[in-house]
C-alpha cells in the first residue's frame, strides 16, 4: 500500500513534481509512464527516501517516508533508473553484500540468494565479475538486488530499458509473476509494456498526473477512432465530399505523391458515427465513380492517449521548453 | 553497529581489489623503505642509538598525499557510479555508512602500517632500540591518518570527481601542515601558540616523542568528529537539493 498526497519537489526554481496525489493498494502492479523529465524517477526517489520532497506526504504500508525512513526502506526493494552496480564485485559477492546490509543473514541469506538467482536466471553468471556481464544480465542482477529481502513493495525505475525484445518479455513476465503477491510500481517508456504487465497505468507529464486507470479506461477517454483511406479520384472533390459525409470529423488530405494516381486521406472522428464509417466511405466512393485502394479503421491506442495527454501538458506549460515533450504527431490519432 | 561493519568489509574488499590502492600501498612501503635505509646507513652511523625519529618526522608530509589518495574514491565513486542511490536507500543510517567507509579506509591504512613494523624490528635486532618513541610514533601516525582521512572523506562527499577530491584534500592538508609557519609569518606572537594547537602535525610530533598527552588524543577525536559531521551534513543536504 502506497499513499502519496500532494507531493511537490522543486529542483531549484524548477518544479519536478507539482503536487501529485495517488494511492496504490497492496498487490497492485502500477505502471508510471510519461515523457522524460515528467517526474517519474523523482517520485520513486522520494518513495525510497533517496530524496526528500519539498512538500506533501508519502507513506508506504502506512509508514511516513520522512518520519521513519529506515522502516520504509526495509519494506521496499528498489531498482534505480541507471541500475548502479559495484562493478568491482562478483555477482555472488554483490548479492551477499546487499543481503547482509538488508539484514538477511545466516541460513536465510543462503536461501534468499538461491531464490533470487533462480527467479532472475543468474545461475550461469553467479561467480562472474559484474563488469563482465552483458546489459541484460546486469539488469537481472539489479532486479535480484531489489528482491533479495523479499520486500512487500517493489519500486522499479525503467526495469527493461536497454534490453532486447526477448529480454523485455522475460523481465515483463518476471514482474507479472512478482505482482501476484506484491505491490509493484514501475516506470517505462514502452507503452505495450505497461499494457501487458500492469493492472493500472498512471500517466505523468510536467510533474502532474494527467491520467490514471486501466489501459481500457484510458483508451475509452479518446472518444473514437479514425479511418485511413486511399482513393483514386479528383483530390479536392474527394476531400470536400468526405468532409460533407463525415460531419464533425476532421479530414486531412496527404500531399499528392508525384506520379501517383491516388490520394491518401485521414478521417478522425470526434464521435463514432451511427453507421459504420467504412460503409459510408464505400458508398461515397461508389456513388462518385472513384476507386478505393485502401480502407483501414484505426481504434484509439494507449499510444494515442499518451501522445494527446502529454502533448496537451506541454502546451499548457510551454514556459519550460527544456522539459516539454515533442509535440510532433500530437494530432495524429 | 553491524551495519557499519558490513560497509567496512565492503570497503576493505574494494581496496584489496583496486589497483589504485596497490599503487598507493607500494609507494608507501617503497618510499618508506628508502627513507628507513637512509636512516639506518647514513644517520644511524652518527647516532649513538637506534632511532626512528627521522622516519616519523617525514610521515606527516607523506600521509598528506597518501591518505587523500586512498580517501578520494570513497564517496566520489559512489556518486559517479550512482551506487550512492543504493546505499542511501538501504535500511542503514547515514552515520553508519560514513563510519563504515571511514573504518574501512583506516583499517587498510593500518594494514599498510603493520607492514612497516619490519623496520623497527630490524632496528631492534641490529642495535638497542628505544621502543617508547616508536610506539608513540605508530600511535601518532594512526591518529594523524584518521584525521587526514576524515577530511579526505568529507571532501570526497562533495564531488563526483576523484581527482578534484584528491587535489582539494591535498591543498587543504598542505595549508594545515604549514599552518605553524604561516601563523608565525602573519600573526602577532601572542596568537601563534593558539594557532599552533590547530595543526594536526604539532600534535603528532608531541605524541611521536613518546609522550602521550590526553589533550593530543582529544584533539584528533574532535578533528575527526568535526569532519565526519560535515560529511553527514553534505549527504543529508543533497537529499533536499536532489
Interface residues (C-beta under 8 A of the other chain):
Chain A: X9 X11 X16 X42 X45 X48 X49 X50 X51 X52 X54 X70 X71 X73 X74 X76 X78 X80 X82 X84 X85 X86 X87 X88 X89 X93 X97 X98 X100 X101 X102 X103 X145
Chain B: X3 X6 X7 X10 X13 X14 X17 X18 X81 X82 X83 X84 X85 X86 X88 X89 X90 X91 X92 X93 X239 X240 X241 X242
